[in-house]
Amino acid sequence: MLLSAVTGLSQFYRVSNSVIGPEVAVELGLNAREVGFAGGAFFLALLVAQIPVGMAFDRWGARATLSSISGLAVLGALLIARATDATELIAARFLVGLGCSASFMSAVFLCSRWFGVQRFTVVLSWVFATSNIGTLVAATPLAWASATIGWRHAFEVLAALTALFSLAFWWLVRDDPPGVVVPPRSRESLTEVLRGLREVWRTPGLGPVFAMHSFTYACMVTVLGVWAGPYLHDVHGLNTVERGNILFAMGIASIIGPLAFGPLDRVLGTRKKIVAAGALSCIALFATLAAMPHPPLALATALFVALPLLSAYSIVTVSQGRALFPERLAGRGVTTVNMAQVLGSAVLPALAGYMVGSFAGPGEGPGAPAPEDAYRAVFAMLGAGSCIGLAFYLRSKDRRPKISGQTAFSKLK
């Protein structure tokens, strides 16, 4: 439950800009590029922190690592509540990202320790699914809070919750299940650390998984976390609560998605085909959004809701990446794979901001609505990126999960 709570807070911080983005842009005087940078700053911090976090996992464990850095997220949330311009907002979101940099990888790390490779994908899918309650809170509830007490006070409440969950994580979570011999965590020299990192990066099969993972989640969070709200505001004229309701539906889909994809690799006995099918579905979705001028609100909503549902194949990509590494490199291995996700999530929202900003007319000030063509260009960019990731991924070897020496599919036969 605590794993879901801490990852849920991270989910909230990731996507909170979307529903209140237009209001924040007006109040702080942000242009489209600054909105994009604010969305990507969180993920840039995750990218910077991934290798140190992985090293800390292997040396001190997930419990100590996450609890010790969560204070940065508390401070960052308080600074968001007091931001007065773009620089302060971007810096505060970067600080929150540093504080949340161990959240998702602690789930991957601890699930592999407690449940082993056989049940790993299914258990992780449940953790990721329930963590998306944070996405739900960042939709209609945040929109309601913004309209009643203001978005600044809402972030003050989130800072208090972050501190509470961090203390509970330290008090209640353990790195290893009872009765299991704890893997030795030696004090590695700098040479040994660098040797371990080199071994991780030279692992066969890492490149294709890294390429696909750079776009899978990143394309989805670029829409859900940053640009869905502004699109619904600028193109369809929805207010804060109306946007929040659609983002709430997207949050529901982000819960259902991991639960649907989680058991598929064990049932079908393949990971590569699941990832390829999921990627092709998302590419088709982005192509539809890019090609269709001013779609009806119902259709745009349906496509937006389908995006987090179909993008949940990323959990299978994570499982495939985790299977590449031995236990002694588990921390550095999973954080290296996660670097792909956060790299894409840092770059794509900012790139989208530049694209939207390039469509602004002369004399248009901060917070001015962007034309629909700007968003269609963003959707085309995300679809093209997914195509690139898939092209590299198709070179990978399938890693079929085993159950007592057989795949689940072979048992069904």
WOMO-V522089 format. One record per run of one state. SS is the DSSP state (H for helix, E for strand, C for the rest). FROM is the first residue (numbers start at 0). TO is the last residue. Records with the same first field share a line. If there is no record, write none. Layout:
BEGIN
SS->FROM-TO + FROM-TO
END
This chain:
BEGIN
C->0-0 + 28-30 + 60-60 + 81-84 + 99-101 + 131-131 + 148-149 + 172-188 + 201-204 + 213-214 + 234-238 + 262-262 + 268-270 + 291-295 + 322-325 + 358-370 + 393-401 + 403-404 + 406-406 + 412-412
H->1-27 + 31-59 + 61-80 + 85-98 + 102-130 + 132-147 + 150-171 + 189-200 + 205-212 + 215-233 + 239-261 + 263-267 + 271-290 + 296-321 + 326-357 + 371-392 + 407-411
E->402-402 + 405-405
END
